[in-house]
Amino acid sequence: MATTIQVSEQLVETLKKRKQYDKESYEEVIWNLVEDTMEINEETKKEIEQARVDIKAGKFYTHEQVKKRLGF
């Protein structure tokens, strides 16, 4: 069910600035903002923590190392 909402001119201007492309709807802009504030799940939190541990342990490749390995 679609509905309309009333927003101030200031909010409209802020939403316009957040558009990633000209024809993006305000609904898409708002959904992007909502998604940015949603809580990440427990599995993702564990993966982030593991990545931090790996980085501290030196288990990573630099951008230059990856490019060299791929032949770029």
mmCIF file as Biopython writes it, N, C-alpha, C and O atoms, coordinates in Angstrom:
data_model
#
loop_
_atom_site.group_PDB
_atom_site.id
_atom_site.type_symbol
_atom_site.label_atom_id
_atom_site.label_alt_id
_atom_site.label_comp_id
_atom_site.label_asym_id
_atom_site.label_entity_id
_atom_site.label_seq_id
_atom_site.pdbx_PDB_ins_code
_atom_site.Cartn_x
_atom_site.Cartn_y
_atom_site.Cartn_z
_atom_site.occupancy
_atom_site.B_iso_or_equiv
_atom_site.auth_seq_id
_atom_site.auth_asym_id
_atom_site.pdbx_PDB_model_num
ATOM 1   N N  . MET A ? 1  ? 0.848  -1.174  0.000   1.0 0.0 1  A 1 
ATOM 2   C CA . MET A ? 1  ? 0.000  0.000   0.000   1.0 0.0 1  A 1 
ATOM 3   C C  . MET A ? 1  ? 0.894  1.239   0.000   1.0 0.0 1  A 1 
ATOM 4   O O  . MET A ? 1  ? 1.694  1.427   0.916   1.0 0.0 1  A 1 
ATOM 5   N N  . ALA A ? 2  ? 0.765  2.052   -0.986  1.0 0.0 2  A 1 
ATOM 6   C CA . ALA A ? 2  ? 1.537  3.283   -1.082  1.0 0.0 2  A 1 
ATOM 7   C C  . ALA A ? 2  ? 0.848  4.377   -0.288  1.0 0.0 2  A 1 
ATOM 8   O O  . ALA A ? 2  ? -0.375 4.392   -0.152  1.0 0.0 2  A 1 
ATOM 9   N N  . THR A ? 3  ? 1.644  5.281   0.228   1.0 0.0 3  A 1 
ATOM 10  C CA . THR A ? 3  ? 1.113  6.428   0.962   1.0 0.0 3  A 1 
ATOM 11  C C  . THR A ? 3  ? 1.978  7.635   0.674   1.0 0.0 3  A 1 
ATOM 12  O O  . THR A ? 3  ? 3.088  7.502   0.157   1.0 0.0 3  A 1 
ATOM 13  N N  . THR A ? 4  ? 1.489  8.778   0.995   1.0 0.0 4  A 1 
ATOM 14  C CA . THR A ? 4  ? 2.281  9.990   0.838   1.0 0.0 4  A 1 
ATOM 15  C C  . THR A ? 4  ? 2.673  10.490  2.218   1.0 0.0 4  A 1 
ATOM 16  O O  . THR A ? 4  ? 1.979  10.248  3.206   1.0 0.0 4  A 1 
ATOM 17  N N  . ILE A ? 5  ? 3.797  11.191  2.268   1.0 0.0 5  A 1 
ATOM 18  C CA . ILE A ? 5  ? 4.232  11.782  3.530   1.0 0.0 5  A 1 
ATOM 19  C C  . ILE A ? 5  ? 4.582  13.238  3.288   1.0 0.0 5  A 1 
ATOM 20  O O  . ILE A ? 5  ? 4.923  13.630  2.172   1.0 0.0 5  A 1 
ATOM 21  N N  . GLN A ? 6  ? 4.497  14.017  4.322   1.0 0.0 6  A 1 
ATOM 22  C CA . GLN A ? 6  ? 4.830  15.426  4.221   1.0 0.0 6  A 1 
ATOM 23  C C  . GLN A ? 6  ? 6.208  15.633  4.834   1.0 0.0 6  A 1 
ATOM 24  O O  . GLN A ? 6  ? 6.463  15.223  5.967   1.0 0.0 6  A 1 
ATOM 25  N N  . VAL A ? 7  ? 7.093  16.273  4.076   1.0 0.0 7  A 1 
ATOM 26  C CA . VAL A ? 7  ? 8.441  16.559  4.567   1.0 0.0 7  A 1 
ATOM 27  C C  . VAL A ? 7  ? 8.770  18.014  4.282   1.0 0.0 7  A 1 
ATOM 28  O O  . VAL A ? 7  ? 8.203  18.624  3.375   1.0 0.0 7  A 1 
ATOM 29  N N  . SER A ? 8  ? 9.674  18.555  5.050   1.0 0.0 8  A 1 
ATOM 30  C CA . SER A ? 8  ? 10.058 19.955  4.877   1.0 0.0 8  A 1 
ATOM 31  C C  . SER A ? 8  ? 10.916 20.134  3.624   1.0 0.0 8  A 1 
ATOM 32  O O  . SER A ? 8  ? 11.478 19.174  3.095   1.0 0.0 8  A 1 
ATOM 33  N N  . GLU A ? 9  ? 11.005 21.365  3.167   1.0 0.0 9  A 1 
ATOM 34  C CA . GLU A ? 9  ? 11.853 21.683  2.019   1.0 0.0 9  A 1 
ATOM 35  C C  . GLU A ? 9  ? 13.318 21.361  2.329   1.0 0.0 9  A 1 
ATOM 36  O O  . GLU A ? 9  ? 14.071 20.932  1.454   1.0 0.0 9  A 1 
ATOM 37  N N  . GLN A ? 10 ? 13.704 21.574  3.580   1.0 0.0 10 A 1 
ATOM 38  C CA . GLN A ? 10 ? 15.077 21.280  3.992   1.0 0.0 10 A 1 
ATOM 39  C C  . GLN A ? 10 ? 15.374 19.783  3.821   1.0 0.0 10 A 1 
ATOM 40  O O  . GLN A ? 10 ? 16.441 19.415  3.331   1.0 0.0 10 A 1 
ATOM 41  N N  . LEU A ? 11 ? 14.434 18.925  4.223   1.0 0.0 11 A 1 
ATOM 42  C CA . LEU A ? 11 ? 14.630 17.484  4.067   1.0 0.0 11 A 1 
ATOM 43  C C  . LEU A ? 11 ? 14.654 17.099  2.594   1.0 0.0 11 A 1 
ATOM 44  O O  . LEU A ? 11 ? 15.450 16.250  2.194   1.0 0.0 11 A 1 
ATOM 45  N N  . VAL A ? 12 ? 13.797 17.707  1.785   1.0 0.0 12 A 1 
ATOM 46  C CA . VAL A ? 12 ? 13.791 17.423  0.349   1.0 0.0 12 A 1 
ATOM 47  C C  . VAL A ? 12 ? 15.163 17.738  -0.248  1.0 0.0 12 A 1 
ATOM 48  O O  . VAL A ? 12 ? 15.693 16.958  -1.040  1.0 0.0 12 A 1 
ATOM 49  N N  . GLU A ? 13 ? 15.732 18.869  0.129   1.0 0.0 13 A 1 
ATOM 50  C CA . GLU A ? 13 ? 17.048 19.251  -0.378  1.0 0.0 13 A 1 
ATOM 51  C C  . GLU A ? 13 ? 18.116 18.255  0.075   1.0 0.0 13 A 1 
ATOM 52  O O  . GLU A ? 13 ? 19.009 17.908  -0.698  1.0 0.0 13 A 1 
ATOM 53  N N  . THR A ? 14 ? 18.028 17.798  1.313   1.0 0.0 14 A 1 
ATOM 54  C CA . THR A ? 14 ? 18.983 16.811  1.823   1.0 0.0 14 A 1 
ATOM 55  C C  . THR A ? 14 ? 18.837 15.498  1.066   1.0 0.0 14 A 1 
ATOM 56  O O  . THR A ? 14 ? 19.840 14.882  0.706   1.0 0.0 14 A 1 
ATOM 57  N N  . LEU A ? 15 ? 17.604 15.059  0.817   1.0 0.0 15 A 1 
ATOM 58  C CA . LEU A ? 15 ? 17.376 13.829  0.067   1.0 0.0 15 A 1 
ATOM 59  C C  . LEU A ? 15 ? 17.896 13.952  -1.369  1.0 0.0 15 A 1 
ATOM 60  O O  . LEU A ? 15 ? 18.457 12.999  -1.909  1.0 0.0 15 A 1 
ATOM 61  N N  . LYS A ? 16 ? 17.713 15.104  -1.975  1.0 0.0 16 A 1 
ATOM 62  C CA . LYS A ? 16 ? 18.214 15.330  -3.341  1.0 0.0 16 A 1 
ATOM 63  C C  . LYS A ? 16 ? 19.730 15.137  -3.380  1.0 0.0 16 A 1 
ATOM 64  O O  . LYS A ? 16 ? 20.260 14.533  -4.312  1.0 0.0 16 A 1 
ATOM 65  N N  . LYS A ? 17 ? 20.414 15.646  -2.376  1.0 0.0 17 A 1 
ATOM 66  C CA . LYS A ? 17 ? 21.878 15.538  -2.326  1.0 0.0 17 A 1 
ATOM 67  C C  . LYS A ? 17 ? 22.337 14.097  -2.141  1.0 0.0 17 A 1 
ATOM 68  O O  . LYS A ? 17 ? 23.457 13.750  -2.516  1.0 0.0 17 A 1 
ATOM 69  N N  . ARG A ? 18 ? 21.482 13.258  -1.567  1.0 0.0 18 A 1 
ATOM 70  C CA . ARG A ? 18 ? 21.841 11.863  -1.312  1.0 0.0 18 A 1 
ATOM 71  C C  . ARG A ? 18 ? 21.546 10.944  -2.489  1.0 0.0 18 A 1 
ATOM 72  O O  . ARG A ? 18 ? 21.908 9.768   -2.460  1.0 0.0 18 A 1 
ATOM 73  N N  . LYS A ? 19 ? 20.896 11.464  -3.522  1.0 0.0 19 A 1 
ATOM 74  C CA . LYS A ? 19 ? 20.606 10.644  -4.687  1.0 0.0 19 A 1 
ATOM 75  C C  . LYS A ? 19 ? 21.912 10.221  -5.351  1.0 0.0 19 A 1 
ATOM 76  O O  . LYS A ? 19 ? 22.825 11.029  -5.520  1.0 0.0 19 A 1 
ATOM 77  N N  . GLN A ? 20 ? 21.988 8.941   -5.725  1.0 0.0 20 A 1 
ATOM 78  C CA . GLN A ? 20 ? 23.169 8.428   -6.381  1.0 0.0 20 A 1 
ATOM 79  C C  . GLN A ? 20 ? 23.105 8.639   -7.896  1.0 0.0 20 A 1 
ATOM 80  O O  . GLN A ? 20 ? 24.134 8.631   -8.571  1.0 0.0 20 A 1 
ATOM 81  N N  . TYR A ? 21 ? 21.916 8.823   -8.416  1.0 0.0 21 A 1 
ATOM 82  C CA . TYR A ? 21 ? 21.714 9.119   -9.831  1.0 0.0 21 A 1 
ATOM 83  C C  . TYR A ? 21 ? 20.429 9.936   -9.963  1.0 0.0 21 A 1 
ATOM 84  O O  . TYR A ? 21 ? 19.571 9.887   -9.081  1.0 0.0 21 A 1 
ATOM 85  N N  . ASP A ? 22 ? 20.292 10.677  -11.043 1.0 0.0 22 A 1 
ATOM 86  C CA . ASP A ? 22 ? 19.202 11.639  -11.206 1.0 0.0 22 A 1 
ATOM 87  C C  . ASP A ? 22 ? 17.801 11.039  -11.062 1.0 0.0 22 A 1 
ATOM 88  O O  . ASP A ? 22 ? 16.936 11.650  -10.434 1.0 0.0 22 A 1 
ATOM 89  N N  . LYS A ? 23 ? 17.567 9.872   -11.625 1.0 0.0 23 A 1 
ATOM 90  C CA . LYS A ? 23 ? 16.220 9.308   -11.618 1.0 0.0 23 A 1 
ATOM 91  C C  . LYS A ? 23 ? 15.943 8.436   -10.398 1.0 0.0 23 A 1 
ATOM 92  O O  . LYS A ? 23 ? 14.893 7.796   -10.328 1.0 0.0 23 A 1 
ATOM 93  N N  . GLU A ? 24 ? 16.865 8.400   -9.435  1.0 0.0 24 A 1 
ATOM 94  C CA . GLU A ? 24 ? 16.627 7.629   -8.223  1.0 0.0 24 A 1 
ATOM 95  C C  . GLU A ? 24 ? 15.461 8.246   -7.458  1.0 0.0 24 A 1 
ATOM 96  O O  . GLU A ? 24 ? 15.400 9.464   -7.293  1.0 0.0 24 A 1 
ATOM 97  N N  . SER A ? 25 ? 14.540 7.413   -6.994  1.0 0.0 25 A 1 
ATOM 98  C CA . SER A ? 25 ? 13.376 7.923   -6.280  1.0 0.0 25 A 1 
ATOM 99  C C  . SER A ? 25 ? 13.745 8.245   -4.830  1.0 0.0 25 A 1 
ATOM 100 O O  . SER A ? 25 ? 14.748 7.763   -4.303  1.0 0.0 25 A 1 
ATOM 101 N N  . TYR A ? 26 ? 12.918 9.063   -4.211  1.0 0.0 26 A 1 
ATOM 102 C CA . TYR A ? 26 ? 13.132 9.361   -2.795  1.0 0.0 26 A 1 
ATOM 103 C C  . TYR A ? 26 ? 12.965 8.102   -1.952  1.0 0.0 26 A 1 
ATOM 104 O O  . TYR A ? 26 ? 13.627 7.949   -0.926  1.0 0.0 26 A 1 
ATOM 105 N N  . GLU A ? 27 ? 12.085 7.202   -2.380  1.0 0.0 27 A 1 
ATOM 106 C CA . GLU A ? 27 ? 11.923 5.950   -1.647  1.0 0.0 27 A 1 
ATOM 107 C C  . GLU A ? 27 ? 13.234 5.160   -1.648  1.0 0.0 27 A 1 
ATOM 108 O O  . GLU A ? 27 ? 13.635 4.616   -0.619  1.0 0.0 27 A 1 
ATOM 109 N N  . GLU A ? 28 ? 13.897 5.099   -2.802  1.0 0.0 28 A 1 
ATOM 110 C CA . GLU A ? 28 ? 15.177 4.397   -2.864  1.0 0.0 28 A 1 
ATOM 111 C C  . GLU A ? 28 ? 16.219 5.048   -1.953  1.0 0.0 28 A 1 
ATOM 112 O O  . GLU A ? 28 ? 16.986 4.357   -1.283  1.0 0.0 28 A 1 
ATOM 113 N N  . VAL A ? 29 ? 16.238 6.368   -1.936  1.0 0.0 29 A 1 
ATOM 114 C CA . VAL A ? 29 ? 17.172 7.093   -1.072  1.0 0.0 29 A 1 
ATOM 115 C C  . VAL A ? 29 ? 16.896 6.751   0.390   1.0 0.0 29 A 1 
ATOM 116 O O  . VAL A ? 29 ? 17.818 6.478   1.159   1.0 0.0 29 A 1 
ATOM 117 N N  . ILE A ? 30 ? 15.626 6.769   0.762   1.0 0.0 30 A 1 
ATOM 118 C CA . ILE A ? 30 ? 15.253 6.476   2.153   1.0 0.0 30 A 1 
ATOM 119 C C  . ILE A ? 30 ? 15.600 5.034   2.499   1.0 0.0 30 A 1 
ATOM 120 O O  . ILE A ? 30 ? 16.111 4.778   3.590   1.0 0.0 30 A 1 
ATOM 121 N N  . TRP A ? 31 ? 15.337 4.081   1.598   1.0 0.0 31 A 1 
ATOM 122 C CA . TRP A ? 31 ? 15.689 2.685   1.875   1.0 0.0 31 A 1 
ATOM 123 C C  . TRP A ? 31 ? 17.195 2.523   2.079   1.0 0.0 31 A 1 
ATOM 124 O O  . TRP A ? 31 ? 17.629 1.767   2.948   1.0 0.0 31 A 1 
ATOM 125 N N  . ASN A ? 32 ? 17.983 3.226   1.285   1.0 0.0 32 A 1 
ATOM 126 C CA . ASN A ? 32 ? 19.439 3.171   1.459   1.0 0.0 32 A 1 
ATOM 127 C C  . ASN A ? 32 ? 19.841 3.673   2.834   1.0 0.0 32 A 1 
ATOM 128 O O  . ASN A ? 32 ? 20.727 3.105   3.473   1.0 0.0 32 A 1 
ATOM 129 N N  . LEU A ? 33 ? 19.199 4.728   3.287   1.0 0.0 33 A 1 
ATOM 130 C CA . LEU A ? 33 ? 19.493 5.260   4.616   1.0 0.0 33 A 1 
ATOM 131 C C  . LEU A ? 33 ? 19.084 4.277   5.704   1.0 0.0 33 A 1 
ATOM 132 O O  . LEU A ? 33 ? 19.808 4.090   6.682   1.0 0.0 33 A 1 
ATOM 133 N N  . VAL A ? 34 ? 17.928 3.650   5.536   1.0 0.0 34 A 1 
ATOM 134 C CA . VAL A ? 34 ? 17.442 2.679   6.521   1.0 0.0 34 A 1 
ATOM 135 C C  . VAL A ? 34 ? 18.401 1.488   6.588   1.0 0.0 34 A 1 
ATOM 136 O O  . VAL A ? 34 ? 18.759 1.038   7.677   1.0 0.0 34 A 1 
ATOM 137 N N  . GLU A ? 35 ? 18.808 0.988   5.445   1.0 0.0 35 A 1 
ATOM 138 C CA . GLU A ? 35 ? 19.722 -0.152  5.410   1.0 0.0 35 A 1 
ATOM 139 C C  . GLU A ? 35 ? 21.045 0.174   6.106   1.0 0.0 35 A 1 
ATOM 140 O O  . GLU A ? 35 ? 21.630 -0.682  6.768   1.0 0.0 35 A 1 
ATOM 141 N N  . ASP A ? 36 ? 21.509 1.407   5.954   1.0 0.0 36 A 1 
ATOM 142 C CA . ASP A ? 36 ? 22.763 1.811   6.582   1.0 0.0 36 A 1 
ATOM 143 C C  . ASP A ? 36 ? 22.691 1.774   8.102   1.0 0.0 36 A 1 
ATOM 144 O O  . ASP A ? 36 ? 23.718 1.648   8.768   1.0 0.0 36 A 1 
ATOM 145 N N  . THR A ? 37 ? 21.494 1.882   8.652   1.0 0.0 37 A 1 
ATOM 146 C CA . THR A ? 37 ? 21.364 1.928   10.104  1.0 0.0 37 A 1 
ATOM 147 C C  . THR A ? 37 ? 20.923 0.602   10.711  1.0 0.0 37 A 1 
ATOM 148 O O  . THR A ? 37 ? 20.798 0.493   11.930  1.0 0.0 37 A 1 
ATOM 149 N N  . MET A ? 38 ? 20.687 -0.402  9.878   1.0 0.0 38 A 1 
ATOM 150 C CA . MET A ? 38 ? 20.226 -1.690  10.388  1.0 0.0 38 A 1 
ATOM 151 C C  . MET A ? 38 ? 21.370 -2.410  11.091  1.0 0.0 38 A 1 
ATOM 152 O O  . MET A ? 38 ? 22.530 -2.293  10.695  1.0 0.0 38 A 1 
ATOM 153 N N  . GLU A ? 39 ? 21.037 -3.137  12.116  1.0 0.0 39 A 1 
ATOM 154 C CA . GLU A ? 39 ? 22.017 -3.888  12.896  1.0 0.0 39 A 1 
ATOM 155 C C  . GLU A ? 39 ? 22.558 -5.043  12.054  1.0 0.0 39 A 1 
ATOM 156 O O  . GLU A ? 39 ? 21.802 -5.725  11.362  1.0 0.0 39 A 1 
ATOM 157 N N  . ILE A ? 40 ? 23.869 -5.252  12.118  1.0 0.0 40 A 1 
ATOM 158 C CA . ILE A ? 40 ? 24.444 -6.400  11.426  1.0 0.0 40 A 1 
ATOM 159 C C  . ILE A ? 40 ? 24.234 -7.649  12.263  1.0 0.0 40 A 1 
ATOM 160 O O  . ILE A ? 40 ? 24.157 -7.578  13.490  1.0 0.0 40 A 1 
ATOM 161 N N  . ASN A ? 41 ? 24.141 -8.792  11.600  1.0 0.0 41 A 1 
ATOM 162 C CA . ASN A ? 41 ? 23.848 -10.025 12.330  1.0 0.0 41 A 1 
ATOM 163 C C  . ASN A ? 41 ? 25.094 -10.570 13.036  1.0 0.0 41 A 1 
ATOM 164 O O  . ASN A ? 41 ? 26.208 -10.104 12.797  1.0 0.0 41 A 1 
ATOM 165 N N  . GLU A ? 42 ? 24.893 -11.545 13.893  1.0 0.0 42 A 1 
ATOM 166 C CA . GLU A ? 42 ? 25.977 -12.101 14.713  1.0 0.0 42 A 1 
ATOM 167 C C  . GLU A ? 42 ? 27.062 -12.756 13.863  1.0 0.0 42 A 1 
ATOM 168 O O  . GLU A ? 42 ? 28.245 -12.649 14.184  1.0 0.0 42 A 1 
ATOM 169 N N  . GLU A ? 43 ? 26.675 -13.426 12.792  1.0 0.0 43 A 1 
ATOM 170 C CA . GLU A ? 43 ? 27.661 -14.073 11.924  1.0 0.0 43 A 1 
ATOM 171 C C  . GLU A ? 43 ? 28.592 -13.027 11.303  1.0 0.0 43 A 1 
ATOM 172 O O  . GLU A ? 43 ? 29.805 -13.230 11.245  1.0 0.0 43 A 1 
ATOM 173 N N  . THR A ? 44 ? 28.032 -11.926 10.847  1.0 0.0 44 A 1 
ATOM 174 C CA . THR A ? 44 ? 28.838 -10.863 10.257  1.0 0.0 44 A 1 
ATOM 175 C C  . THR A ? 44 ? 29.771 -10.264 11.296  1.0 0.0 44 A 1 
ATOM 176 O O  . THR A ? 44 ? 30.924 -9.961  10.989  1.0 0.0 44 A 1 
ATOM 177 N N  . LYS A ? 45 ? 29.290 -10.090 12.517  1.0 0.0 45 A 1 
ATOM 178 C CA . LYS A ? 45 ? 30.142 -9.561  13.585  1.0 0.0 45 A 1 
ATOM 179 C C  . LYS A ? 45 ? 31.335 -10.481 13.828  1.0 0.0 45 A 1 
ATOM 180 O O  . LYS A ? 45 ? 32.457 -10.013 14.021  1.0 0.0 45 A 1 
ATOM 181 N N  . LYS A ? 46 ? 31.088 -11.800 13.820  1.0 0.0 46 A 1 
ATOM 182 C CA . LYS A ? 46 ? 32.177 -12.765 14.010  1.0 0.0 46 A 1 
ATOM 183 C C  . LYS A ? 46 ? 33.177 -12.702 12.860  1.0 0.0 46 A 1 
ATOM 184 O O  . LYS A ? 46 ? 34.387 -12.770 13.077  1.0 0.0 46 A 1 
ATOM 185 N N  . GLU A ? 47 ? 32.670 -12.572 11.646  1.0 0.0 47 A 1 
ATOM 186 C CA . GLU A ? 47 ? 33.545 -12.487 10.482  1.0 0.0 47 A 1 
ATOM 187 C C  . GLU A ? 47 ? 34.403 -11.223 10.523  1.0 0.0 47 A 1 
ATOM 188 O O  . GLU A ? 47 ? 35.577 -11.256 10.153  1.0 0.0 47 A 1 
ATOM 189 N N  . ILE A ? 48 ? 33.830 -10.131 10.963  1.0 0.0 48 A 1 
ATOM 190 C CA . ILE A ? 48 ? 34.584 -8.882  11.096  1.0 0.0 48 A 1 
ATOM 191 C C  . ILE A ? 48 ? 35.676 -9.037  12.147  1.0 0.0 48 A 1 
ATOM 192 O O  . ILE A ? 48 ? 36.809 -8.608  11.931  1.0 0.0 48 A 1 
ATOM 193 N N  . GLU A ? 49 ? 35.350 -9.634  13.262  1.0 0.0 49 A 1 
ATOM 194 C CA . GLU A ? 49 ? 36.346 -9.843  14.314  1.0 0.0 49 A 1 
ATOM 195 C C  . GLU A ? 49 ? 37.470 -10.759 13.831  1.0 0.0 49 A 1 
ATOM 196 O O  . GLU A ? 49 ? 38.640 -10.516 14.128  1.0 0.0 49 A 1 
ATOM 197 N N  . GLN A ? 50 ? 37.120 -11.808 13.088  1.0 0.0 50 A 1 
ATOM 198 C CA . GLN A ? 50 ? 38.141 -12.711 12.554  1.0 0.0 50 A 1 
ATOM 199 C C  . GLN A ? 50 ? 39.038 -11.972 11.567  1.0 0.0 50 A 1 
ATOM 200 O O  . GLN A ? 50 ? 40.250 -12.187 11.551  1.0 0.0 50 A 1 
ATOM 201 N N  . ALA A ? 51 ? 38.465 -11.122 10.762  1.0 0.0 51 A 1 
ATOM 202 C CA . ALA A ? 51 ? 39.256 -10.333 9.816   1.0 0.0 51 A 1 
ATOM 203 C C  . ALA A ? 51 ? 40.233 -9.430  10.558  1.0 0.0 51 A 1 
ATOM 204 O O  . ALA A ? 51 ? 41.378 -9.277  10.133  1.0 0.0 51 A 1 
ATOM 205 N N  . ARG A ? 52 ? 39.797 -8.834  11.653  1.0 0.0 52 A 1 
ATOM 206 C CA . ARG A ? 52 ? 40.688 -7.982  12.452  1.0 0.0 52 A 1 
ATOM 207 C C  . ARG A ? 52 ? 41.851 -8.797  13.015  1.0 0.0 52 A 1 
ATOM 208 O O  . ARG A ? 52 ? 42.995 -8.342  13.006  1.0 0.0 52 A 1 
ATOM 209 N N  . VAL A ? 53 ? 41.560 -9.991  13.500  1.0 0.0 53 A 1 
ATOM 210 C CA . VAL A ? 53 ? 42.603 -10.879 14.032  1.0 0.0 53 A 1 
ATOM 211 C C  . VAL A ? 53 ? 43.588 -11.234 12.920  1.0 0.0 53 A 1 
ATOM 212 O O  . VAL A ? 53 ? 44.801 -11.194 13.127  1.0 0.0 53 A 1 
ATOM 213 N N  . ASP A ? 54 ? 43.069 -11.582 11.746  1.0 0.0 54 A 1 
ATOM 214 C CA . ASP A ? 54 ? 43.928 -11.939 10.614  1.0 0.0 54 A 1 
ATOM 215 C C  . ASP A ? 54 ? 44.835 -10.776 10.208  1.0 0.0 54 A 1 
ATOM 216 O O  . ASP A ? 54 ? 46.019 -10.971 9.934   1.0 0.0 54 A 1 
ATOM 217 N N  . ILE A ? 55 ? 44.282 -9.591  10.174  1.0 0.0 55 A 1 
ATOM 218 C CA . ILE A ? 55 ? 45.075 -8.421  9.794   1.0 0.0 55 A 1 
ATOM 219 C C  . ILE A ? 55 ? 46.186 -8.175  10.807  1.0 0.0 55 A 1 
ATOM 220 O O  . ILE A ? 55 ? 47.327 -7.919  10.423  1.0 0.0 55 A 1 
ATOM 221 N N  . LYS A ? 56 ? 45.867 -8.248  12.080  1.0 0.0 56 A 1 
ATOM 222 C CA . LYS A ? 56 ? 46.879 -8.065  13.124  1.0 0.0 56 A 1 
ATOM 223 C C  . LYS A ? 56 ? 47.979 -9.116  13.029  1.0 0.0 56 A 1 
ATOM 224 O O  . LYS A ? 56 ? 49.134 -8.848  13.359  1.0 0.0 56 A 1 
ATOM 225 N N  . ALA A ? 57 ? 47.610 -10.325 12.572  1.0 0.0 57 A 1 
ATOM 226 C CA . ALA A ? 57 ? 48.580 -11.409 12.442  1.0 0.0 57 A 1 
ATOM 227 C C  . ALA A ? 57 ? 49.338 -11.342 11.114  1.0 0.0 57 A 1 
ATOM 228 O O  . ALA A ? 57 ? 50.189 -12.189 10.841  1.0 0.0 57 A 1 
ATOM 229 N N  . GLY A ? 58 ? 49.035 -10.357 10.303  1.0 0.0 58 A 1 
ATOM 230 C CA . GLY A ? 58 ? 49.720 -10.207 9.025   1.0 0.0 58 A 1 
ATOM 231 C C  . GLY A ? 58 ? 49.203 -11.113 7.925   1.0 0.0 58 A 1 
ATOM 232 O O  . GLY A ? 58 ? 49.868 -11.293 6.905   1.0 0.0 58 A 1 
ATOM 233 N N  . LYS A ? 59 ? 48.036 -11.680 8.119   1.0 0.0 59 A 1 
ATOM 234 C CA . LYS A ? 59 ? 47.452 -12.585 7.121   1.0 0.0 59 A 1 
ATOM 235 C C  . LYS A ? 59 ? 46.595 -11.806 6.122   1.0 0.0 59 A 1 
ATOM 236 O O  . LYS A ? 59 ? 45.366 -11.859 6.162   1.0 0.0 59 A 1 
ATOM 237 N N  . PHE A ? 60 ? 47.259 -11.094 5.243   1.0 0.0 60 A 1 
ATOM 238 C CA . PHE A ? 60 ? 46.562 -10.337 4.215   1.0 0.0 60 A 1 
ATOM 239 C C  . PHE A ? 60 ? 47.522 -10.053 3.068   1.0 0.0 60 A 1 
ATOM 240 O O  . PHE A ? 60 ? 48.734 -10.220 3.205   1.0 0.0 60 A 1 
ATOM 241 N N  . TYR A ? 61 ? 46.977 -9.628  1.948   1.0 0.0 61 A 1 
ATOM 242 C CA . TYR A ? 61 ? 47.765 -9.225  0.793   1.0 0.0 61 A 1 
ATOM 243 C C  . TYR A ? 61 ? 47.494 -7.749  0.530   1.0 0.0 61 A 1 
ATOM 244 O O  . TYR A ? 61 ? 46.361 -7.288  0.672   1.0 0.0 61 A 1 
ATOM 245 N N  . THR A ? 62 ? 48.518 -7.018  0.151   1.0 0.0 62 A 1 
ATOM 246 C CA . THR A ? 62 ? 48.332 -5.619  -0.221  1.0 0.0 62 A 1 
ATOM 247 C C  . THR A ? 62 ? 47.741 -5.562  -1.632  1.0 0.0 62 A 1 
ATOM 248 O O  . THR A ? 62 ? 47.749 -6.550  -2.365  1.0 0.0 62 A 1 
ATOM 249 N N  . HIS A ? 63 ? 47.242 -4.415  -1.984  1.0 0.0 63 A 1 
ATOM 250 C CA . HIS A ? 63 ? 46.698 -4.205  -3.324  1.0 0.0 63 A 1 
ATOM 251 C C  . HIS A ? 63 ? 47.776 -4.469  -4.373  1.0 0.0 63 A 1 
ATOM 252 O O  . HIS A ? 63 ? 47.512 -5.103  -5.395  1.0 0.0 63 A 1 
ATOM 253 N N  . GLU A ? 64 ? 48.979 -3.986  -4.121  1.0 0.0 64 A 1 
ATOM 254 C CA . GLU A ? 64 ? 50.083 -4.190  -5.057  1.0 0.0 64 A 1 
ATOM 255 C C  . GLU A ? 64 ? 50.423 -5.669  -5.206  1.0 0.0 64 A 1 
ATOM 256 O O  . GLU A ? 64 ? 50.707 -6.121  -6.315  1.0 0.0 64 A 1 
ATOM 257 N N  . GLN A ? 65 ? 50.400 -6.433  -4.114  1.0 0.0 65 A 1 
ATOM 258 C CA . GLN A ? 65 ? 50.680 -7.867  -4.188  1.0 0.0 65 A 1 
ATOM 259 C C  . GLN A ? 65 ? 49.631 -8.594  -5.026  1.0 0.0 65 A 1 
ATOM 260 O O  . GLN A ? 65 ? 49.965 -9.486  -5.805  1.0 0.0 65 A 1 
ATOM 261 N N  . VAL A ? 66 ? 48.389 -8.220  -4.869  1.0 0.0 66 A 1 
ATOM 262 C CA . VAL A ? 66 ? 47.311 -8.848  -5.635  1.0 0.0 66 A 1 
ATOM 263 C C  . VAL A ? 66 ? 47.453 -8.515  -7.108  1.0 0.0 66 A 1 
ATOM 264 O O  . VAL A ? 66 ? 47.326 -9.396  -7.958  1.0 0.0 66 A 1 
ATOM 265 N N  . LYS A ? 67 ? 47.718 -7.243  -7.422  1.0 0.0 67 A 1 
ATOM 266 C CA . LYS A ? 67 ? 47.912 -6.852  -8.816  1.0 0.0 67 A 1 
ATOM 267 C C  . LYS A ? 67 ? 49.052 -7.625  -9.451  1.0 0.0 67 A 1 
ATOM 268 O O  . LYS A ? 67 ? 48.924 -8.106  -10.577 1.0 0.0 67 A 1 
ATOM 269 N N  . LYS A ? 68 ? 50.179 -7.752  -8.734  1.0 0.0 68 A 1 
ATOM 270 C CA . LYS A ? 68 ? 51.332 -8.478  -9.254  1.0 0.0 68 A 1 
ATOM 271 C C  . LYS A ? 68 ? 50.980 -9.940  -9.493  1.0 0.0 68 A 1 
ATOM 272 O O  . LYS A ? 68 ? 51.322 -10.507 -10.531 1.0 0.0 68 A 1 
ATOM 273 N N  . ARG A ? 69 ? 50.302 -10.541 -8.536  1.0 0.0 69 A 1 
ATOM 274 C CA . ARG A ? 69 ? 49.929 -11.956 -8.650  1.0 0.0 69 A 1 
ATOM 275 C C  . ARG A ? 69 ? 48.993 -12.188 -9.833  1.0 0.0 69 A 1 
ATOM 276 O O  . ARG A ? 69 ? 49.066 -13.222 -10.496 1.0 0.0 69 A 1 
ATOM 277 N N  . LEU A ? 70 ? 48.117 -11.223 -10.094 1.0 0.0 70 A 1 
ATOM 278 C CA . LEU A ? 70 ? 47.163 -11.354 -11.200 1.0 0.0 70 A 1 
ATOM 279 C C  . LEU A ? 70 ? 47.743 -10.884 -12.533 1.0 0.0 70 A 1 
ATOM 280 O O  . LEU A ? 70 ? 47.098 -11.002 -13.575 1.0 0.0 70 A 1 
ATOM 281 N N  . GLY A ? 71 ? 48.963 -10.351 -12.493 1.0 0.0 71 A 1 
ATOM 282 C CA . GLY A ? 71 ? 49.619 -9.941  -13.737 1.0 0.0 71 A 1 
ATOM 283 C C  . GLY A ? 71 ? 49.246 -8.557  -14.228 1.0 0.0 71 A 1 
ATOM 284 O O  . GLY A ? 71 ? 49.317 -8.281  -15.425 1.0 0.0 71 A 1 
ATOM 285 N N  . PHE A ? 72 ? 48.857 -7.699  -13.329 1.0 0.0 72 A 1 
ATOM 286 C CA . PHE A ? 72 ? 48.510 -6.322  -13.725 1.0 0.0 72 A 1 
ATOM 287 C C  . PHE A ? 72 ? 49.645 -5.377  -13.435 1.0 0.0 72 A 1 
ATOM 288 O O  . PHE A ? 72 ? 49.535 -4.180  -13.701 1.0 0.0 72 A 1 
#
